[in-house]
Amino acid sequence: MRWALVKVCLAVTTMVVVAFAVPLGLVVKEMARDRALSNAERHAAGMGPTLSITTDREELTRAVATSEAGGDGRMAVHVPAIGDAPAFEVGDPRADARAVAATREEGRARTTGVPGGFVVLQPTALSSGTAVVEIYVPEAEVSNGVTTAWLVLTGVGVALVIGSVAVADRLGVRMVQSAKRLAAAAHDLGEGKLGARVPEEGPTELRLAAVAFNSMADQVVQLLAGERELAADLSHRLRTPLTVLRLNAASLGDGPAAEQTRTAVETLEREVDTIIRTAREAKPRTGAAAGSGAGCDAAEVIRERMAFWSALAEDEGRKARVAGVERPVRIPVARGELVAAVDALLGNVFRHTREGTAFSVDVHSGEDAVIVLVSDAGPGIADPEAALARGAGSGEDGSTGLGLDIVRRLAESTGGDVRVGSSVLGGAEVRVWLQRGGDERGRGGVVGRRRGRGRGRG
């Protein structure tokens, strides 16, 4: 914006200066020429009284020699024949005979060009003819002062252009600084810095934009505070049924199923407490903060969660297989978030497939990325795009539409993505691509290449 304003001002000022300076320079040149020719006509008219008194050669020679123009060798007098006296010339004539004859016949002054300048021919009526006084005007006298005037005009024009550019630059800096402050505040607000505000200063339009931004930021803070309070209240309401579940689980006695039930209730209580604490925090967690921690071992988490779900799989007659978890696989994701994502994927398998349907979890580790494949032998997913959309579940089958969205946001926080397709088992396959670096390299590199493939398989 700044340089665009400077360029526009430079172009406009240059056109204005040229539009005024060029005609003014031509006027100055014409004025200098008229001044020189007017002086020549005045010198020529000064010989009129002398010619009206005498036409003697010697007298005219002395008069020409004593005049200002004649002393410089720039005056000449053409006297016609009078009676028996022949025509003669006095001084230093430069005009040709035809120009002198034409002036004598027309009876009015004229200017004609000669080598090195101009001559002014002034007719003077005598008792028996017409004499012509010639004044030579050098080219230097005609253009005297023109160069200086043009230099002055050029300097004034350049000064005007520089001054206008400087003023435009200052105005542009003022506008650009206001726009940069607005952009920086918007960026900070997008990163979760809810206290970002813009000084309400600068041009009127940008000041109004700053006022609107500050008002929007205040409303966002109020809305987020209300949502946090609502989430905390709703989560707190779960404490009563959780307490009942914990008491009932304690009365189940001993055994693997009872122990798993008690473990699940304790885990659920911890998750509810985490939700309440997170909702009460003054600053919400952002994707960058979630992915910038120490990370976790994906292989360990998947082994743990498969051990948890294997009991239910055994009860329902499902064949479960897990591969690629023999060695540690570090990823830049918090352990709790990975646990929630894996539980969401495995919970979808148990929720949306019949009992006895086999499933598998495969982990593929590379230098800069980790792929987690969750496959099943169920009916598959008819509309993968809708499945990945947040809140797409109808609620009729117990689905809220948030499970795959949790997985997608987890993958995108590392620079990866999630794809849904068909598995080799005949059902659905969810491929979770996690970048080890957690930066945009994965999104523009490996992930970008994967997105260029067909959309049939994830």
PyMOL commands that set and color helices and strands:
alter all, ss='L'
color gray80, all
select helices_A, chain A and resi 2-45+48-53+57-66+68-71+97-106+139-142+146-190+204-237+239-250+256-280+287-291+298-315+335-352+384-388+403-413+440-444+446-451
alter helices_A, ss='H'
color red, helices_A
select strands_A, chain A and resi 75-79+88-91+110-114+117-126+129-138+296-297+320-323+330-331+359-365+369-376+417-422+428-435
alter strands_A, ss='S'
color yellow, strands_A
deselect
rebuild
show_as cartoon
